[in-house]
Amino acid sequence: MRMIIAAVGRAKSGPERALYQHFQDRIKWRLELKEVEDRRPLPGAQRRRREAEMLLASVPKGAQLCALDATGKMLTSIEFAAKIRAWQDGGVKDVVFAIGGA
């Protein structure tokens, strides 16, 4: 199974990049980072719509999409691991964790 983190913006060197590198070395699945960015100055709603389009375009066909959101359902580590295990057991080849802009 391949895990993809699709995120708006660029992960510069620093704590976020170091954390990604740390987990890339630790997990047994292939881990990829897909960064999307549109530098055009767009109004808020238009910018969010464009970011959503770019994130969705980075999702491979048939992938399991997991949108990460502060208002979403909070899972324990055990629940999260069970969800990943179910996806893997169900034959999911790609899992995409989508992270929107600020």
The first five atom37 places (N, CA, C, CB, O) and aatype in JSON, in Angstrom:
{
  "aatype": [12, 1, 12, 9, 9, 0, 0, 19, 7, 1, 0, 11, 15, 7, 14, 6, 1, 0, 10, 18, 5, 8, 13, 5, 3, 1, 9, 11, 17, 1, 10, 6, 10, 11, 6, 19, 6, 3, 1, 1, 14, 10, 14, 7, 0, 5, 1, 1, 1, 1, 6, 0, 6, 12, 10, 10, 0, 15, 19, 14, 11, 7, 0, 5, 10, 4, 0, 10, 3, 0, 16, 7, 11, 12, 10, 16, 15, 9, 6, 13, 0, 0, 11, 9, 1, 0, 17, 5, 3, 7, 7, 19, 11, 3, 19, 19, 13, 0, 9, 7, 7, 0],
  "atom_mask": [
    [1, 1, 1, 1, 1],
    [1, 1, 1, 1, 1],
    [1, 1, 1, 1, 1],
    [1, 1, 1, 1, 1],
    [1, 1, 1, 1, 1],
    [1, 1, 1, 1, 1],
    [1, 1, 1, 1, 1],
    [1, 1, 1, 1, 1],
    [1, 1, 1, 0, 1],
    [1, 1, 1, 1, 1],
    [1, 1, 1, 1, 1],
    [1, 1, 1, 1, 1],
    [1, 1, 1, 1, 1],
    [1, 1, 1, 0, 1],
    [1, 1, 1, 1, 1],
    [1, 1, 1, 1, 1],
    [1, 1, 1, 1, 1],
    [1, 1, 1, 1, 1],
    [1, 1, 1, 1, 1],
    [1, 1, 1, 1, 1],
    [1, 1, 1, 1, 1],
    [1, 1, 1, 1, 1],
    [1, 1, 1, 1, 1],
    [1, 1, 1, 1, 1],
    [1, 1, 1, 1, 1],
    [1, 1, 1, 1, 1],
    [1, 1, 1, 1, 1],
    [1, 1, 1, 1, 1],
    [1, 1, 1, 1, 1],
    [1, 1, 1, 1, 1],
    [1, 1, 1, 1, 1],
    [1, 1, 1, 1, 1],
    [1, 1, 1, 1, 1],
    [1, 1, 1, 1, 1],
    [1, 1, 1, 1, 1],
    [1, 1, 1, 1, 1],
    [1, 1, 1, 1, 1],
    [1, 1, 1, 1, 1],
    [1, 1, 1, 1, 1],
    [1, 1, 1, 1, 1],
    [1, 1, 1, 1, 1],
    [1, 1, 1, 1, 1],
    [1, 1, 1, 1, 1],
    [1, 1, 1, 0, 1],
    [1, 1, 1, 1, 1],
    [1, 1, 1, 1, 1],
    [1, 1, 1, 1, 1],
    [1, 1, 1, 1, 1],
    [1, 1, 1, 1, 1],
    [1, 1, 1, 1, 1],
    [1, 1, 1, 1, 1],
    [1, 1, 1, 1, 1],
    [1, 1, 1, 1, 1],
    [1, 1, 1, 1, 1],
    [1, 1, 1, 1, 1],
    [1, 1, 1, 1, 1],
    [1, 1, 1, 1, 1],
    [1, 1, 1, 1, 1],
    [1, 1, 1, 1, 1],
    [1, 1, 1, 1, 1],
    [1, 1, 1, 1, 1],
    [1, 1, 1, 0, 1],
    [1, 1, 1, 1, 1],
    [1, 1, 1, 1, 1],
    [1, 1, 1, 1, 1],
    [1, 1, 1, 1, 1],
    [1, 1, 1, 1, 1],
    [1, 1, 1, 1, 1],
    [1, 1, 1, 1, 1],
    [1, 1, 1, 1, 1],
    [1, 1, 1, 1, 1],
    [1, 1, 1, 0, 1],
    [1, 1, 1, 1, 1],
    [1, 1, 1, 1, 1],
    [1, 1, 1, 1, 1],
    [1, 1, 1, 1, 1],
    [1, 1, 1, 1, 1],
    [1, 1, 1, 1, 1],
    [1, 1, 1, 1, 1],
    [1, 1, 1, 1, 1],
    [1, 1, 1, 1, 1],
    [1, 1, 1, 1, 1],
    [1, 1, 1, 1, 1],
    [1, 1, 1, 1, 1],
    [1, 1, 1, 1, 1],
    [1, 1, 1, 1, 1],
    [1, 1, 1, 1, 1],
    [1, 1, 1, 1, 1],
    [1, 1, 1, 1, 1],
    [1, 1, 1, 0, 1],
    [1, 1, 1, 0, 1],
    [1, 1, 1, 1, 1],
    [1, 1, 1, 1, 1],
    [1, 1, 1, 1, 1],
    [1, 1, 1, 1, 1],
    [1, 1, 1, 1, 1],
    [1, 1, 1, 1, 1],
    [1, 1, 1, 1, 1],
    [1, 1, 1, 1, 1],
    [1, 1, 1, 0, 1],
    [1, 1, 1, 0, 1],
    [1, 1, 1, 1, 1]
  ],
  "atom_positions": [
    [[0.85, -1.17, 0.0], [0.0, 0.0, 0.0], [0.89, 1.23, 0.0], [-0.96, 0.0, 1.22], [1.96, 1.26, 0.62]],
    [[0.43, 2.25, -0.71], [1.16, 3.51, -0.76], [0.35, 4.56, -0.02], [1.43, 3.95, -2.24], [-0.87, 4.65, -0.18]],
    [[1.02, 5.34, 0.79], [0.39, 6.45, 1.5], [0.91, 7.75, 0.91], [0.67, 6.38, 3.03], [2.11, 7.93, 0.71]],
    [[-0.02, 8.64, 0.63], [0.31, 9.92, 0.02], [-0.21, 11.03, 0.92], [-0.29, 10.03, -1.42], [-1.37, 11.01, 1.34]],
    [[0.64, 11.98, 1.21], [0.2, 13.19, 1.89], [0.1, 14.26, 0.82], [1.18, 13.61, 3.07], [1.11, 14.67, 0.24]],
    [[-1.12, 14.71, 0.55], [-1.35, 15.77, -0.43], [-1.64, 17.04, 0.36], [-2.53, 15.4, -1.43], [-2.64, 17.11, 1.08]],
    [[-0.79, 18.03, 0.21], [-0.91, 19.22, 1.04], [-0.8, 20.49, 0.21], [0.15, 19.23, 2.13], [-0.06, 20.55, -0.77]],
    [[-1.54, 21.5, 0.63], [-1.45, 22.81, 0.01], [-0.22, 23.51, 0.59], [-2.76, 23.66, 0.24], [-0.04, 23.56, 1.81]],
    [[0.61, 24.05, -0.28], [1.81, 24.76, 0.16], [3.05, 23.91, 0.0], [0.0, 0.0, 0.0], [2.99, 22.76, -0.45]],
    [[4.16, 24.47, 0.37], [5.45, 23.8, 0.25], [6.03, 23.55, 1.64], [6.43, 24.63, -0.61], [6.05, 24.44, 2.49]],
    [[6.51, 22.33, 1.85], [7.15, 21.98, 3.12], [8.62, 22.38, 3.04], [7.0, 20.44, 3.44], [9.45, 21.66, 2.49]],
    [[8.92, 23.52, 3.6], [10.3, 23.98, 3.6], [11.08, 23.2, 4.64], [10.38, 25.51, 3.88], [10.5, 22.45, 5.42]],
    [[12.38, 23.38, 4.66], [13.16, 22.7, 5.69], [12.72, 23.24, 7.05], [14.69, 22.89, 5.47], [12.44, 24.43, 7.2]],
    [[12.67, 22.38, 8.0], [12.22, 22.75, 9.34], [11.51, 21.59, 9.98], [0.0, 0.0, 0.0], [11.68, 20.45, 9.54]],
    [[10.71, 21.84, 11.01], [10.1, 20.75, 11.77], [9.16, 19.87, 10.96], [9.35, 21.32, 12.93], [9.14, 18.65, 11.14]],
    [[8.37, 20.47, 10.06], [7.44, 19.66, 9.27], [8.19, 18.72, 8.34], [6.5, 20.57, 8.47], [7.85, 17.54, 8.24]],
    [[9.19, 19.22, 7.66], [9.98, 18.39, 6.74], [10.71, 17.3, 7.51], [10.99, 19.27, 5.95], [10.77, 16.15, 7.07]],
    [[11.27, 17.65, 8.66], [11.97, 16.66, 9.49], [11.02, 15.56, 9.97], [12.64, 17.35, 10.69], [11.4, 14.39, 10.0]],
    [[9.81, 15.95, 10.33], [8.83, 14.96, 10.79], [8.43, 14.03, 9.64], [7.58, 15.67, 11.36], [8.31, 12.82, 9.84]],
    [[8.24, 14.6, 8.46], [7.93, 13.77, 7.28], [9.06, 12.77, 7.03], [7.71, 14.66, 6.03], [8.81, 11.58, 6.84]],
    [[10.31, 13.25, 7.04], [11.47, 12.37, 6.81], [11.54, 11.27, 7.88], [12.77, 13.2, 6.82], [11.84, 10.12, 7.57]],
    [[11.27, 11.64, 9.11], [11.3, 10.68, 10.22], [10.32, 9.54, 9.96], [10.97, 11.39, 11.56], [10.67, 8.37, 10.08]],
    [[9.07, 9.89, 9.62], [8.06, 8.85, 9.41], [8.26, 8.12, 8.09], [6.68, 9.46, 9.45], [7.89, 6.95, 7.98]],
    [[8.83, 8.77, 7.11], [9.12, 8.1, 5.85], [10.09, 6.94, 6.1], [9.71, 9.1, 4.81], [9.99, 5.9, 5.46]],
    [[11.02, 7.13, 7.01], [11.99, 6.09, 7.33], [11.4, 4.99, 8.22], [13.19, 6.7, 8.01], [11.89, 3.87, 8.22]],
    [[10.34, 5.31, 8.98], [9.81, 4.37, 9.96], [8.7, 3.46, 9.47], [9.31, 5.12, 11.12], [8.63, 2.3, 9.87]],
    [[7.83, 3.97, 8.59], [6.68, 3.15, 8.22], [7.04, 2.16, 7.12], [5.52, 4.03, 7.76], [7.96, 2.39, 6.33]],
    [[6.3, 1.06, 7.09], [6.63, 0.01, 6.13], [6.05, 0.27, 4.74], [6.12, -1.32, 6.64], [6.5, -0.32, 3.77]],
    [[5.07, 1.15, 4.65], [4.49, 1.46, 3.35], [5.27, 2.57, 2.66], [3.02, 1.87, 3.5], [5.99, 3.34, 3.3]],
    [[5.12, 2.62, 1.36], [5.73, 3.71, 0.61], [4.99, 5.01, 0.96], [5.68, 3.43, -0.94], [3.76, 5.04, 0.98]],
    [[5.73, 6.05, 1.23], [5.16, 7.33, 1.62], [5.61, 8.39, 0.64], [5.56, 7.71, 3.07], [6.81, 8.53, 0.36]],
    [[4.65, 9.14, 0.11], [4.96, 10.21, -0.83], [4.34, 11.51, -0.34], [4.46, 9.87, -2.25], [3.31, 11.51, 0.34]],
    [[4.98, 12.6, -0.69], [4.46, 13.93, -0.39], [4.16, 14.63, -1.7], [5.46, 14.75, 0.47], [5.06, 14.82, -2.53]],
    [[2.9, 15.01, -1.9], [2.5, 15.76, -3.08], [2.07, 17.15, -2.61], [1.34, 15.04, -3.88], [1.07, 17.3, -1.91]],
    [[2.83, 18.13, -3.01], [2.54, 19.51, -2.61], [1.91, 20.24, -3.78], [3.83, 20.23, -2.14], [2.38, 20.16, -4.91]],
    [[0.84, 20.96, -3.5], [0.17, 21.75, -4.54], [0.15, 23.2, -4.09], [-1.28, 21.22, -4.8], [0.03, 23.52, -2.91]],
    [[0.29, 24.08, -5.08], [0.33, 25.5, -4.73], [-0.08, 26.32, -5.94], [1.74, 25.91, -4.25], [0.34, 26.06, -7.07]],
    [[-0.9, 27.31, -5.71], [-1.29, 28.27, -6.74], [-0.97, 29.65, -6.15], [-2.84, 28.14, -7.15], [-1.61, 30.08, -5.19]],
    [[-0.01, 30.3, -6.71], [0.46, 31.57, -6.15], [-0.38, 32.78, -6.57], [1.88, 31.81, -6.56], [-0.12, 33.9, -6.13]],
    [[-1.39, 32.55, -7.41], [-2.22, 33.68, -7.82], [-2.98, 34.23, -6.62], [-3.21, 33.26, -8.93], [-3.49, 33.46, -5.81]],
    [[-3.07, 35.54, -6.5], [-3.84, 36.13, -5.4], [-5.34, 36.05, -5.7], [-3.42, 37.62, -5.16], [-5.87, 36.86, -6.46]],
    [[-6.01, 35.07, -5.12], [-7.44, 34.87, -5.35], [-8.22, 35.21, -4.08], [-7.73, 33.41, -5.79], [-7.7, 35.06, -2.98]],
    [[-9.47, 35.66, -4.23], [-10.31, 35.89, -3.04], [-10.51, 34.57, -2.28], [-11.69, 36.49, -3.45], [-10.38, 33.49, -2.87]],
    [[-10.81, 34.66, -1.0], [-10.9, 33.5, -0.11], [-11.63, 32.29, -0.65], [0.0, 0.0, 0.0], [-11.06, 31.21, -0.72]],
    [[-12.9, 32.46, -1.03], [-13.7, 31.32, -1.5], [-13.12, 30.75, -2.79], [-15.16, 31.74, -1.71], [-13.1, 29.53, -2.98]],
    [[-12.68, 31.6, -3.65], [-12.09, 31.15, -4.92], [-10.78, 30.4, -4.66], [-11.84, 32.35, -5.86], [-10.49, 29.39, -5.3]],
    [[-9.99, 30.9, -3.72], [-8.73, 30.25, -3.38], [-8.99, 28.86, -2.8], [-7.93, 31.11, -2.37], [-8.32, 27.9, -3.19]],
    [[-9.95, 28.74, -1.89], [-10.27, 27.43, -1.3], [-10.76, 26.45, -2.36], [-11.32, 27.59, -0.2], [-10.41, 25.27, -2.34]],
    [[-11.58, 26.94, -3.28], [-12.09, 26.09, -4.36], [-10.93, 25.6, -5.23], [-13.14, 26.85, -5.22], [-10.88, 24.43, -5.6]],
    [[-10.01, 26.5, -5.57], [-8.85, 26.14, -6.4], [-7.96, 25.13, -5.67], [-8.03, 27.4, -6.77], [-7.49, 24.17, -6.28]],
    [[-7.73, 25.35, -4.38], [-6.92, 24.41, -3.6], [-7.58, 23.03, -3.57], [-6.72, 24.93, -2.16], [-6.9, 22.02, -3.7]],
    [[-8.91, 23.0, -3.4], [-9.63, 21.72, -3.4], [-9.47, 21.01, -4.74], [-11.12, 21.93, -3.09], [-9.27, 19.8, -4.78]],
    [[-9.57, 21.76, -5.83], [-9.39, 21.17, -7.17], [-7.99, 20.57, -7.31], [-9.63, 22.24, -8.26], [-7.84, 19.46, -7.83]],
    [[-6.98, 21.31, -6.86], [-5.6, 20.82, -6.99], [-5.37, 19.59, -6.12], [-4.6, 21.92, -6.61], [-4.7, 18.65, -6.55]],
    [[-5.92, 19.6, -4.92], [-5.77, 18.43, -4.04], [-6.44, 17.21, -4.66], [-6.37, 18.72, -2.64], [-5.85, 16.13, -4.71]],
    [[-7.66, 17.38, -5.14], [-8.38, 16.25, -5.74], [-7.67, 15.74, -6.99], [-9.81, 16.65, -6.08], [-7.7, 14.54, -7.28]],
    [[-7.05, 16.63, -7.74], [-6.31, 16.21, -8.94], [-5.09, 15.37, -8.59], [-5.87, 17.43, -9.74], [-4.59, 14.63, -9.44]],
    [[-4.6, 15.48, -7.36], [-3.42, 14.71, -6.95], [-3.79, 13.32, -6.41], [-2.64, 15.48, -5.9], [-2.9, 12.54, -6.05]],
    [[-5.08, 13.01, -6.35], [-5.54, 11.73, -5.81], [-5.61, 10.71, -6.94], [-6.93, 11.89, -5.12], [-6.36, 10.9, -7.91]],
    [[-4.85, 9.62, -6.84], [-4.9, 8.58, -7.88], [-6.29, 7.94, -7.95], [-3.83, 7.49, -7.61], [-7.0, 7.86, -6.94]],
    [[-6.66, 7.49, -9.12], [-7.95, 6.83, -9.31], [-8.04, 5.61, -8.39], [-8.15, 6.41, -10.79], [-7.1, 4.82, -8.3]],
    [[-9.16, 5.48, -7.71], [-9.39, 4.34, -6.82], [-8.78, 4.47, -5.44], [0.0, 0.0, 0.0], [-8.9, 3.56, -4.62]],
    [[-8.14, 5.59, -5.16], [-7.5, 5.77, -3.85], [-8.53, 6.05, -2.77], [-6.47, 6.92, -3.91], [-9.61, 6.59, -3.04]],
    [[-8.19, 5.67, -1.56], [-8.99, 6.02, -0.39], [-8.58, 7.43, 0.03], [-8.8, 4.98, 0.79], [-7.41, 7.67, 0.32]],
    [[-9.53, 8.35, 0.05], [-9.23, 9.73, 0.41], [-9.62, 9.99, 1.85], [-9.96, 10.71, -0.52], [-10.74, 9.68, 2.26]],
    [[-8.69, 10.54, 2.6], [-8.93, 10.9, 3.99], [-8.62, 12.39, 4.12], [-8.04, 10.03, 4.98], [-7.46, 12.8, 4.09]],
    [[-9.66, 13.2, 4.27], [-9.48, 14.65, 4.39], [-9.24, 14.99, 5.85], [-10.72, 15.42, 3.83], [-10.07, 14.7, 6.72]],
    [[-8.1, 15.6, 6.12], [-7.76, 15.96, 7.49], [-8.3, 17.37, 7.78], [-6.22, 15.9, 7.73], [-7.98, 18.32, 7.06]],
    [[-9.1, 17.48, 8.83], [-9.76, 18.73, 9.15], [-9.91, 18.85, 10.66], [-11.14, 18.83, 8.44], [-10.23, 17.88, 11.34]],
    [[-9.69, 20.05, 11.17], [-9.76, 20.28, 12.61], [-11.15, 19.98, 13.16], [-9.38, 21.71, 12.93], [-11.28, 19.67, 14.34]],
    [[-12.19, 20.06, 12.34], [-13.55, 19.81, 12.81], [-14.01, 18.39, 12.49], [-14.51, 20.81, 12.18], [-15.17, 18.05, 12.74]],
    [[-13.13, 17.57, 11.96], [-13.48, 16.19, 11.61], [-13.51, 15.29, 12.82], [0.0, 0.0, 0.0], [-13.28, 15.72, 13.95]],
    [[-13.82, 14.02, 12.58], [-13.89, 13.03, 13.65], [-12.49, 12.72, 14.17], [-14.58, 11.74, 13.15], [-11.58, 12.42, 13.4]],
    [[-12.33, 12.8, 15.47], [-11.06, 12.51, 16.11], [-10.98, 11.0, 16.38], [-10.9, 13.32, 17.45], [-11.89, 10.41, 16.95]],
    [[-9.87, 10.39, 15.95], [-9.67, 8.95, 16.15], [-8.53, 8.72, 17.14], [-9.38, 8.24, 14.81], [-7.56, 9.48, 17.17]],
    [[-8.66, 7.68, 17.93], [-7.54, 7.26, 18.76], [-6.52, 6.57, 17.87], [-8.01, 6.33, 19.93], [-6.82, 6.25, 16.72]],
    [[-5.34, 6.33, 18.38], [-4.32, 5.62, 17.6], [-4.81, 4.23, 17.22], [-3.02, 5.51, 18.39], [-4.56, 3.76, 16.11]],
    [[-5.5, 3.57, 18.12], [-6.01, 2.22, 17.86], [-7.08, 2.26, 16.78], [-6.58, 1.59, 19.16], [-7.08, 1.41, 15.89]],
    [[-7.99, 3.23, 16.83], [-9.03, 3.36, 15.8], [-8.41, 3.69, 14.44], [-10.04, 4.46, 16.2], [-8.83, 3.16, 13.41]],
    [[-7.4, 4.56, 14.45], [-6.73, 4.95, 13.21], [-6.02, 3.74, 12.6], [-5.73, 6.1, 13.47], [-6.1, 3.52, 11.39]],
    [[-5.31, 2.98, 13.42], [-4.62, 1.78, 12.94], [-5.62, 0.76, 12.38], [-3.78, 1.15, 14.07], [-5.35, 0.12, 11.37]],
    [[-6.77, 0.61, 13.04], [-7.79, -0.34, 12.57], [-8.33, 0.11, 11.21], [-8.94, -0.46, 13.59], [-8.59, -0.72, 10.34]],
    [[-8.51, 1.41, 11.03], [-9.0, 1.94, 9.74], [-7.99, 1.65, 8.63], [-9.26, 3.46, 9.85], [-8.37, 1.22, 7.54]],
    [[-6.72, 1.89, 8.9], [-5.68, 1.62, 7.9], [-5.62, 0.12, 7.6], [-4.3, 2.12, 8.39], [-5.49, -0.27, 6.44]],
    [[-5.71, -0.7, 8.63], [-5.69, -2.15, 8.44], [-6.88, -2.6, 7.58], [-5.72, -2.87, 9.81], [-6.72, -3.45, 6.71]],
    [[-8.06, -2.02, 7.82], [-9.25, -2.37, 7.04], [-9.07, -1.97, 5.58], [-10.51, -1.7, 7.63], [-9.46, -2.71, 4.67]],
    [[-8.49, -0.8, 5.35], [-8.24, -0.37, 3.97], [-7.28, -1.34, 3.29], [-7.66, 1.07, 3.95], [-7.49, -1.75, 2.14]],
    [[-6.22, -1.71, 4.0], [-5.23, -2.62, 3.43], [-5.85, -3.99, 3.16], [-4.02, -2.76, 4.38], [-5.66, -4.56, 2.09]],
    [[-6.59, -4.51, 4.13], [-7.24, -5.81, 3.97], [-8.29, -5.78, 2.86], [-7.88, -6.24, 5.29], [-8.58, -6.81, 2.24]],
    [[-8.86, -4.61, 2.61], [-9.87, -4.46, 1.57], [-9.28, -4.24, 0.18], [0.0, 0.0, 0.0], [-10.02, -4.05, -0.79]],
    [[-7.96, -4.27, 0.08], [-7.31, -4.16, -1.21], [-7.03, -2.75, -1.69], [0.0, 0.0, 0.0], [-6.7, -2.54, -2.85]],
    [[-7.15, -1.78, -0.79], [-6.85, -0.4, -1.17], [-5.35, -0.3, -1.47], [-7.27, 0.61, -0.04], [-4.52, -0.7, -0.66]],
    [[-5.03, 0.23, -2.63], [-3.62, 0.35, -3.03], [-3.01, 1.69, -2.62], [-3.48, 0.16, -4.53], [-1.82, 1.77, -2.33]],
    [[-3.84, 2.75, -2.61], [-3.37, 4.08, -2.27], [-4.28, 4.72, -1.24], [-3.28, 4.97, -3.52], [-5.51, 4.67, -1.37]],
    [[-3.69, 5.32, -0.23], [-4.43, 6.12, 0.75], [-3.85, 7.53, 0.67], [-4.31, 5.51, 2.22], [-2.64, 7.73, 0.78]],
    [[-4.74, 8.5, 0.48], [-4.32, 9.89, 0.38], [-4.86, 10.67, 1.57], [-4.8, 10.52, -0.95], [-6.06, 10.69, 1.83]],
    [[-3.94, 11.31, 2.29], [-4.3, 12.2, 3.38], [-4.21, 13.61, 2.84], [-3.37, 12.0, 4.64], [-3.12, 14.1, 2.54]],
    [[-5.35, 14.28, 2.71], [-5.39, 15.61, 2.12], [-5.39, 16.67, 3.22], [-6.64, 15.77, 1.22], [-6.18, 16.61, 4.16]],
    [[-4.5, 17.64, 3.09], [-4.38, 18.73, 4.05], [-4.54, 20.04, 3.3], [-3.0, 18.67, 4.81], [-3.72, 20.39, 2.45]],
    [[-5.6, 20.76, 3.61], [-5.9, 22.02, 2.94], [-5.02, 23.16, 3.42], [0.0, 0.0, 0.0], [-4.19, 23.0, 4.32]],
    [[-5.21, 24.31, 2.81], [-4.46, 25.5, 3.17], [-4.94, 26.1, 4.48], [0.0, 0.0, 0.0], [-5.94, 25.68, 5.06]],
    [[-4.2, 27.11, 4.92], [-4.51, 27.76, 6.21], [-5.84, 28.49, 6.18], [-3.42, 28.74, 6.6], [-6.24, 29.08, 7.18]]
  ]
}
